[in-house]
Amino acid sequence: MSTNQLHYYAGDHTAKGFYPLYASNLQDLDHVIRLKGGPNDIKTNVLKKIAEKWSREGFLLEFMHSSSDHEALDGLINPELKIGLYSGPSHTRGFGRWTMNCIDIDKLLKTEEQEKVAHYRSKIKEAWNYAHEAFQTGLEIHDDLEVIYISNMDFQRADQLTDDFIQHLKMKPLNASPITKHRFFGASTPGGVLDHIPNLTENLTHRYFVKGRAGTGKSTFLKKVAAEAELKGYNVELYHCGFDPESIDMVIVREVGFCVFDSTDPHEYFPEKDGDSIVDLYAETVKAGTDEAHAEEIAELTTGYKSFMKKGIDYLKQAKYFNDELSNLYVVPPSFENELFHSVLQDISQYA
C-alpha cells in the first residue's frame, strides 16, 4: 500500500447505532462534491480512478472506507487541494457548509421497479437495526467483564503511569490553532472486523502498543494523551472504538511522530521495528492474579459478547446482500461510469 495514502473509516455500525464522523474529516476543506445514490460499485470505481490520477500527480490522499460495504468507499479527500469527494450515507448531517455540487445518480439512472427498491431499502434498514441491537447486547456483556478488572485496579498507580507517559512524550508547546479529527481505524463490516492500523502508523517514529484488559483504563489513558497534545497546540487524529464509539482506541500526533493505540483483540499487534514499545496497563495497574482468580467468569463473558459481535456482523452481511440486490435494479449504460468520472473531473477542475 502506498505511503502517500491514509485509510480509515468515518462512519461505523456500533453498539450506539450508526455513528457518523464524516463532518470532522471534512472540516478544513473548501469544496466537497457529493455522489448521491446509485450503486456503490460505480461510485467506488469513480473515486478510485480519481485517486489514481491524483496519486500520479504526487498528492497525499485520504480514503474513507465504508463499514456497510467493505469493498466500497465512502469518500476520498485531497488535503492539499482542500477538495473532498463524498459518496457515503445520505442521512449524514452537516454537509451544507461544504457541498458545492451534488451529483444525484438516482436521477441519472433508471429503474422501473420502485416497489422492489422500497422493499430492499426497508430490508437494509431493518438488518442494520438488528446489527446495532446485537452489538448493544454485546457491549452490555462486555461492561460486566469490565467490572471484574475495575474492582481490582489501582487507580492511583494508573494516574501516575499516565502522567509519567505524557512527560515521556516531551511535547513542547506550539503557538498554533490545532485541529482534531475524529475517525475509526477499523470497523465491523460485512467482511468481518477490519482495521487499517498498519497503514495509519507505518510512517511514525514511535508506536506505543497499549496492552490491558476490559476496564483497565486504556481509553482514559488515550484521552489524556490526546487532551495534552491539543493543549500544547498539536493537530490530533482521534480514533474511536468501533464497538463503543464513546471510547478511544488510538491517538496519532504526526507532528511529533507518534501514535498510542489499544493493541488488544480484535486489533492486537506487537512491536516489530525500532521505535515500537509496549505499555502494559494490566501488569502495571491490576492486582496480580486477577485473570487466574476469575478465569471461568472471564471466559464465559468473553464468549458471550463475542457471540453477539458475530451475530451483528451476520446482520451486516444480510444488509449488504439486500443492497447488492438493490444495485442490480439500476439500468446502467456501458458508458455511464466513464461519463460520471469525467463529470466529477470537470467539477474538480472548477475548484482546483
VEXDRENRO-839296 format. One record per residue: x, y, z of N, C-alpha, C in turn. Coordinates in steps of 0.05 Angstrom, whole numbers, plus 32768, in hexadecimal, padded with zeros to 4 digits. Each point is the difference from the previous one (the first is absolute). Example, Ala and Ser with C-alpha at 12.3 -4.5 7.8 and 13.67 -1.06 7.14 Angstrom:
2
81087F8E809C7FEE80188000801280188000;7FF980157FF28010801880017FF18016800E;
***
This chain:
352
80117FE880007FEF80188000801280198000;7FF880147FF0801180177FFD80028010801A;8018800B80058003800F80197FF5801D7FFE;7FF680077FE87FF4801B7FFE7FE17FFE8001;7FF77FEB800D7FE37FFB80047FFA7FFA801D;7FEB800C800A7FF67FF9801B7FE47FF37FFC;7FFC7FE9800D7FE77FF27FFE7FF27FFE801B;7FE7800780027FF17FFE80197FE280007FFA;7FF17FFD80167FE280027FFE7FF78019800D;7FEB800D7FF67FF58018800C7FE37FFB8009;7FF77FE87FFD7FE57FF8800A80017FE28006;7FF27FF8801580017FE480087FE67FF7800C;7FFA7FE67FFD7FE97FF3800D800A7FF7801B;7FF5800C8016800A7FFB801B7FEA7FF98013;80077FFC80197FED7FFA80157FEE80198005;800880177FF77FF1801980037FF180077FE6;7FFD7FEC7FEE7FF480067FE6801480077FEC;7FF7800A7FE8801380097FED800C801B8009;801A80028001800E8016800D8010800F7FEB;7FF580177FF6800E800F7FEA80148014800B;801880007FF4801580148007800A800E7FE7;7FF07FFF7FEB8009800B7FE68006801E8001;7FEE800F800D8004801D8001801A8008800C;800A7FF1801480198006800D80177FFF7FEC;7FFF7FED7FED80167FFD7FED7FFE80127FE8;7FE9800D7FFD7FFC80137FEA8003801D800A;8006800480197FFE801A800D801380157FF4;80177FF97FF6801280157FF6800280007FE1;7FEB7FF47FF37FFF80017FE37FF180187FF6;800680087FE77FF280177FF47FE87FF67FEF;80037FE87FF57FEB7FF67FEE7FFC7FE28004;7FE67FF87FFF7FFA7FE480017FEC7FFA7FE9;80067FEC7FF07FEF7FF77FEB7FF37FE68009;7FE6800080007FF27FE9800B7FF47FEF7FE9;80057FE680027FF47FEC7FED7FE97FF38010;7FE880067FF97FE97FF7800F7FF17FE97FF3;7FF97FEC800F7FF07FEA7FF680107FEE7FED;7FF17FEF7FF2800D7FEE7FEC800F7FE9800D;800A7FEE7FEF800F7FE98009801B8007800C;80087FF3801680198005800D80187FFB7FEE;7FFE7FEB7FF080187FF97FF0800680157FEB;7FEC800D7FF5800580157FEC800E8018800E;7FF580098017800B8016800E801D7FFA8009;80047FE8800A801B7FF9800980147FFF7FE9;7FF87FF57FE980127FFF7FE98008801C7FF7;7FEC801380008006801C7FF98014800C8014;7FFB7FFC80198013800A8015801C7FF57FFD;80027FE67FF9801A7FF47FFD800E800B7FE7;7FF180067FEB800D800B7FE8800A801C8006;7FF18010800F8009801A800880197FFE8012;80007FEC801280177FFC801280197FF87FF0;7FFC7FF07FEB80177FF87FF0800C80197FF2;7FEF80117FF6800980197FF3800F80128013;7FF480048018800D80118014801A7FF3800A;80017FE6800380187FF38009801780047FEC;7FFA7FFE7FE7801580047FEB800A801D8001;7FF08012800A8008801C8002800E8006801B;80037FEB8010800F800380197FF2800A8018;7FE57FFF80017FF1800A80177FFE7FEB8015;8000800980197FF97FEF80177FE17FFE8000;7FF67FE880037FE37FFC7FFE7FF57FF18019;7FE7800680077FF37FF280167FE87FF17FF4;7FFF7FE680077FEA7FEF7FF77FEE7FFA8017;7FE680077FFD7FEC7FF980157FF27FE77FF6;80057FEA800E7FF47FE67FF97FE47FFE800B;7FF07FEF7FF47FE47FFC80097FFE7FE88013;7FF3800480167FFB7FEA80137FE77FF07FF8;7FF0800B7FEE7FE87FF17FF780077FED7FE9;801580077FF280097FEF7FE9801F80027FFF;800D7FEB800A801D80008004800F80027FE5;7FF27FFD7FE9800C80037FE67FFD801C7FF5;7FF28011800F7FF9801B7FF5800E80168010;7FFF80187FF4800B8018800D7FE980138006;8002800E80177FED80158007800B801B7FF7;801980027FFA800B801A7FF8801D80007FFA;800980167FF5801C80047FF88007801D8006;80168005800D8008801C8007801C80067FF5;800280187FF4801A800A7FF8800680188012;800F7FFD8016800480168013800E80187FF4;80127FFB7FED801080167FF47FEE80127FEF;7FEE7FF47FF17FEE80107FEF7FE780088010;7FFD7FF580187FE9800680127FE67FF97FF2;80007FE97FF27FE97FF67FF27FF97FE4800A;7FE77FFB80057FF77FE580087FEA7FF67FED;80007FE67FFC7FEB7FF27FF27FF27FEE8014;7FE5800380027FF17FF180147FEB7FEF7FF3;80007FE780077FEC7FED7FF47FF27FEF8015;8002800980197FF57FF080167FE380048005;7FF77FFA80197FE3800080077FF3801B7FFB;7FE77FFE7FF77FF280197FF97FF5800E8018;7FFD7FF280177FF4800C8018801480108010;801980017FF88014800E80107FFB801E8000;8001800C80187FFB801C8002801A80107FFE;7FFD801A7FFA801780128002801080057FE7;7FF47FFA7FE9800F80037FE77FF9801A7FF1;7FED800F80097FF780187FF2801780147FFD;80118001801380168014800080147FFB7FEA;80047FE77FF880157FF97FED7FF67FF97FE4;7FE97FF37FFE7FF87FF47FE77FFA80157FEB;801280027FEC7FFD80137FEA7FF17FF37FE9;80007FE67FFE7FF27FF27FEA7FF77FE58009;7FE87FF87FFA7FF67FE680067FF77FF27FE6;800D7FEA7FFA7FF87FF07FE97FEE7FEA8009;7FE680027FF97FEC7FED80097FFE7FE97FEC;800D7FEA800680027FEA7FEE7FE47FF37FFC;7FF0800180157FE57FF47FFE7FEF800D7FEA;8006801A7FFB7FF1800E7FEB800B7FFB7FE5;801A7FF77FFF800C7FFB7FE67FFC7FE37FF6;7FFC7FEE80137FFB7FE47FF97FE27FF98004;7FF77FEF7FEF7FE37FF880007FFC7FE5800D;7FEA7FFE800E7FF77FE680097FE180008000;7FF57FEC7FF57FE37FFF7FFD7FF37FF08016;800F7FF780147FF67FEF80158000800E801B;7FF0801580028001801080187FF67FF18019;7FEF7FED7FFD7FF77FF0801780167FEF800B;80107FF57FEE80187FF0800980148012800D;800480187FF580138013800C7FF88006801D;7FE6800680047FF78006801B80027FE88012;7FFB7FE87FF580037FE88010801C7FFB8009;801380037FEE801C7FFB8008800B80158013;7FF880197FFC8009801580137FF57FFB801C;7FE77FF680017FF57FF9801A800E7FE9800D;80077FEC7FF0800F7FE9800B801C80078009;800D80127FF2801B800980077FFE800E801B;7FEE801280037FFD800F801A7FFA7FED8016;7FEE7FED7FFB7FF97FEC801580187FF08009;80107FF77FED80187FF08006801480108010;800480197FF880128012800F7FF68003801D;7FE6800480047FF68003801B80057FE78011;7FFC7FE87FF480067FE8800E801D7FFD8007;801280097FEE801D80008005800680118018;7FF5801980018005801280167FF67FF5801A;7FE97FF280007FF67FF4801880127FEA800A;800A7FF07FEE80137FEB80088019800B800C;800B80157FF38018800D800B7FFB800C801C;7FE8800C80037FF9800B801A7FFF7FEB8016;7FF47FE97FF980007FEA8014801C7FF68006;80117FFF7FEB801C7FF88005800E80148012;7FFA801A7FFC800D801480117FF87FFE801D;7FE67FF980047FF67FFD801C800F7FE8800E;80057FEB7FF1800F7FE9800B801D80098005;800B800F7FEE801B800A8002800380128019;7FEB800F800680008011801880037FEF8019;7FF37FE9800180037FEE8016801C7FF58003;800D7FFC7FE9801C7FF8800080128015800C;7FFA80197FFA80108017800A7FFF8001801E;7FE97FFA800C7FFD8002801D80157FEF800F;80067FE97FF580147FEE800D801A800E8003;8009800E7FEB801A800D80018000801B800E;7FEA800E7FFD7FFD801A800E80027FFC801E;7FF47FEB800A80007FFA801D801B7FF7800A;80137FFB7FEE801B7FF78008801680137FF6;7FF880197FFA801380147FF5800B80128016;801880087FFC800D801580107FFE801A7FF0;7FEC801080067FFB80187FEF801680168005;800A8001801880168013800580187FF97FEF;80077FE77FFE80167FF77FF07FFB80067FE2;7FE77FFC7FF87FF880067FE48004801D7FF9;7FF8801280128003801C7FFC801E80087FFE;80107FF48012801C80078000800E7FF57FE6;7FF87FE97FF8800B7FF47FE77FF980127FE8;7FE8800A7FFF7FF780117FEA8010801A8000;8003800C8018801080198002801D7FFC7FF7;800C7FEA8009801C7FFA7FF980027FFC7FE2;7FED7FF37FF480017FFB7FE37FFE801A7FF0;7FEE801180097FFD801A7FF2801980108002;800D80008016801A800D800380157FF47FEE;7FFF7FE67FFD80137FF27FEE7FFD80097FE3;7FE880077FF87FFC80087FE4800D801B7FF9;800580108014800F801A7FFD7FF480117FE9;7FE6800580037FF280127FEC8004801D8008;8010800E7FF18005801C80067FE880117FF6;7FF98015800F7FE980117FF88005800D7FE4;7FEB80017FF08000800E7FE67FED80188001;800780147FF17FEF80177FFD7FEF7FFB7FE7;7FEB7FF080037FF07FF77FE97FE37FFD8007;7FF07FFE7FEC7FE37FFA80037FFB7FE47FF6;80027FED80127FFF7FE37FF87FE47FF87FF6;80017FEB7FF07FE77FF37FF780007FE38009;7FEA7FF7800B7FFD7FE480087FEC7FF37FED;80087FEA7FF57FEE7FF17FEE7FF87FE6800C;7FE77FFA80007FF57FE8800C7FFB7FEB7FEB;80097FE880047FFE7FEA7FED7FFE7FE5800D;7FFF7FEB7FF080037FE4800980177FF47FF0;80127FF2800D80157FF27FF17FF57FE57FF5;7FEA7FF7800C7FF47FE77FF87FE280008003;7FF37FEB7FF87FE3800080017FF67FE37FFE;7FE87FFD800A7FF17FE77FFB7FF380027FE5;80077FEE7FEE7FF680017FE47FF57FE57FF8;7FF37FFF7FE97FF77FE67FF680167FEC7FFB;8019800B7FFE80177FEE7FFC800E7FFA801A;7FF380068017800C7FFB801A800A801A800D;800F7FFD8016800C8017800D801B80067FF2;800280177FF4801780087FF0800D8019800C;801A80037FFB800D80198009801780087FED;8008801980028015800B7FEF8018800B8011;80047FF38017801580098012801C80007FF3;80087FEB7FF2801B80007FF3800380187FED;7FEC80067FF0800280167FED8002801B800F;7FEF800480147FFF8019800E801980068011;800E7FEB8008801780048012801B7FFB7FF4;80017FF77FE6801A7FF77FF5801580157FFF;7FF9801A7FFD801480157FFD8007800E801A;7FF67FF680168005800C801A801A7FF6800D;800D8012800E801A7FF9800D7FFC7FEE8018;7FEB8006800F7FFB7FF180197FE37FF68000;7FFD7FE680067FE57FF480027FFF7FF3801B;7FEC800880107FFD7FF5801B7FE77FEE8000;80057FE680067FEC7FEB80007FF57FFD801C;7FE8800A80057FF47FFF801A7FF27FE58004;800A7FF180147FF47FE680067FF08003801A;7FED7FEE80037FEF800180187FE97FED7FFE;7FEC800580107FE77FF07FFF7FE980147FFF;7FE87FF57FFE7FE8801180007FFF800F801B;7FFC801A7FFF7FFD800F8018801A8008800E;80177FFC7FF380198007800D800A801C7FF9;7FEE80107FF48007801D7FFD800E80077FE6;7FFF7FEE7FEC800E80067FE77FF580197FF3;7FE680027FFE7FF380187FF3800680198010;7FFF7FFF801A800680178011801D80097FFC;80127FED7FFF801C80057FFB8003800F7FE5;7FF37FF77FEC8002800C7FE57FF4801B7FFF;7FE98004800E7FF3801A800080118015800D;800F7FF8801580118013800E801880087FEE;800B7FED7FF1801580067FED7FF780137FEB;7FE87FFB7FF57FF480117FEC7FFB801D800B;7FF6800280187FFA801A800C801980108004;80167FF380088019800E8003800B80097FE6;7FFE7FF07FEB800A80087FE57FF080187FF6;7FE67FFF80047FEF80177FF880078019800F;80057FFD801A800780178011801A800C7FF7;80137FEF7FF7801A800A7FF77FFF800C7FE3;7FE97FFD7FF37FFD800D7FE680057FED7FE8;7FFE7FE6800480067FED7FEA7FE67FF77FF3;80027FFA7FE67FE97FF37FF27FFF7FE38009;7FE87FF780057FFC7FE5800C7FED7FF07FEE;80077FE77FFB7FED7FED7FF47FF67FEE8017;7FE6800280057FF47FF180167FEF7FEA7FF5;80087FE780047FF27FE97FF57FEF7FF28015;7FE680017FFB7FEC7FF580127FFE7FE27FFE;7FF67FF380157FFD7FE480017FE87FF87FEE;80047FED7FEF7FEA7FF87FEE7FEA7FF0800D;80057FF880197FEC7FF1800F7FF080148012;800E800F80107FF480158010800D801B7FF8;7FF3800F7FEE800C80187FF5800580178014;7FF67FFD8019800680148014801B7FFB800D;800C7FE97FFA801B7FFA8008801480067FEA;801980038007801580077FED80147FE87FFE;80087FFA7FE880127FE97FFB801B80087FF6;800380197FF5801A80087FF68002801E7FFF;8018800A80068007801D7FFD801980017FEE;7FFF80117FEC801780057FEF8006801E8000;801980078005800A801B7FFE801780007FED;7FFA80057FE780147FFD7FEA801780158002;7FFA8017800C80158015800280167FF78013;7FFA7FEE801380147FF6801280097FE47FF7;7FF07FF37FEF80077FE77FF47FFA7FE88011;7FEA800180107FF97FE980117FE27FF97FFE;7FFA7FE780077FE57FF780047FFF7FF0801A;7FEA8000800D7FFB7FEF80177FE57FF27FFB;80007FE680017FE77FF37FF97FFA7FE78010;7FE77FFA80037FF67FE8800E80077FE87FEF;80147FF28008800A7FE97FF07FF77FE6800D;7FE57FFD80017FF47FE7800B7FEC7FF67FEC;7FF77FE780047FED7FF37FEE7FE780127FFE;7FF580057FE880067FF27FE68014800F7FEE;800E8013800C8015800F7FF0801A7FFE8010;800A7FE8800480187FFB801080187FFF7FED;801480118007801980007FF1801780008014;80187FFA7FF680177FFF80128017800F7FF3;8013800A80108017800F7FF6800F7FF07FEB;8009800E7FEA800E7FF27FEB801680117FF4;80048019800A801680117FF5800980138015;8017800C7FFB800B801380137FEC80178005;7FFD800880197FED801480077FE57FF5800A;7FFD7FE67FFE7FE77FF3800A80057FF8801D;7FEC8004801180027FF7801C7FE47FFB800B;7FFF7FF180167FE77FF7800D7FFC8010801A;7FE7800880047FF7800B801A7FEB7FED800B;80077FF180147FEF7FEB800A7FF180098019;7FE780097FFC7FF0800A80167FF77FEA8013;7FFC7FE87FF57FF87FEA801280177FFA8014;80187FFD7FF580177FF98011800680168015;7FFB80197FF88008801680107FEA80098014;7FE77FFB7FFA7FEB800C80117FEC7FED800C;80007FE77FF77FEC7FEC800A800C7FED8013;7FF17FF9801480097FED8015800A7FE67FF3;80187FF78007800B7FE87FF57FEE7FE88005;7FFC7FEF7FEC7FF07FE880037FE380047FFA;7FF880187FF77FE480057FFA7FF57FEE7FEA;80107FFD7FEA7FF87FEE7FEA7FFB7FE4800B;80127FF680107FFE7FE480097FE87FFD8014;7FFC801480117FEB7FFE80157FE480007FF4;7FFD800D7FE97FE680037FF37FFF7FF37FE5;80117FEC7FFB80037FF47FE67FE67FF67FF4;7FF17FF280107FE77FF47FF57FEC80157FF8;7FFC801480127FED80167FFA800980107FE8;801A80067FFF800B800F7FE97FFB7FF27FE6;80057FE680007FFD7FF07FE77FE380007FF7;7FED7FFD80147FE480007FF97FF6801B7FF5;80098015800C7FF8801B7FF7800C80077FE5;80197FF87FFC800E80057FE77FF27FF17FE9;7FF97FE780057FF27FF07FEB7FE5800D7FFA;7FF2800A80157FE6800C7FFD800180197FEF;801180138006800080197FF1800A7FFB7FE3;80127FEE7FFC800A7FFA7FE57FEA7FF37FEF;7FEF7FF0800D7FEB7FF37FF17FEC80157FF5;7FFB8015800F7FEE80167FF6800E80117FEC;801A80038002800F800E7FEB7FFE7FF17FE6;80027FE680017FFE7FF07FE87FE480027FF4;7FEC7FFF80127FE480027FF77FFB801B7FF2;800C8016800B7FFD801A7FF4800C80017FE4;80187FF47FFD800D7FFF7FE67FEF7FF07FEC;7FF37FEA800A7FEF7FF17FEE7FE980117FF5;7FF5801280117FEB80127FF7800B80147FEC;801980098004800C80127FEC80047FF27FE5;80067FE6800180027FF17FE77FE57FFF7FF2;7FEA7FFC80107FE580007FF47FFA801B7FF3;80078016800E7FFB801B7FF5800F80047FE6;80197FF67FFE800F80037FE87FF47FF07FE9;7FF67FE880077FF27FF07FEB7FE8800F7FF5;7FF0800C80117FE9800F7FF6800980187FF0;8016800D8009800980177FF1800B7FF87FE4;800D7FE97FFF80097FF67FE67FE87FFA7FED;7FEB7FF5800C7FE87FFB7FF07FF3801A7FF6;8001801480127FF6801A7FF88010800C7FE9;801A7FFD80028011800B7FEB7FFB7FF37FE5;7FF87FE780007FFB7FF27FE77FE6800A7FF2;7FF0800F800E7FE8800A7FF4800580187FEE;8017800D8003800680177FEF80077FF87FE4;7FF7800F7FED80087FFC7FE4801880127FFA;80177FF37FFD8019800F7FFE800B7FFE7FE4;800080157FF0800B80007FE5801F7FFA8002;800B7FF37FEC801D7FF98001801280198003;7FF780177FF68011801880017FFC80108019;7FED7FF880117FF980128017801780058013;800F7FEC8008801580038013801580147FF6;80077FFD7FE6801480127FF57FF6801D7FFE;7FE680037FFA7FF4801A7FFE7FFF800D801C;7FFA7FF080147FFF800A801C801C80098008;80147FF07FF9801C800780078008801B7FF4;7FFA80047FE78007801A7FF37FEF8017800B;7FE87FFB80087FEF8014800C800C800A801B;800A7FEC8010800D8007801A801A800F7FFA;800F7FF77FED8019800E7FF97FFB801D7FF9;7FEB80047FF17FF9801B7FF87FF980128018;7FF17FF580137FFA800E8018801980068010;80127FED800280198004800E801080167FF4;800280017FE6800F80157FF27FF6801C8006;7FE7800380057FF5801A8007800A8009801B;80037FED801380078008801B801F80018003;800E7FED7FF2801D7FFF8003800E80167FF1;
***
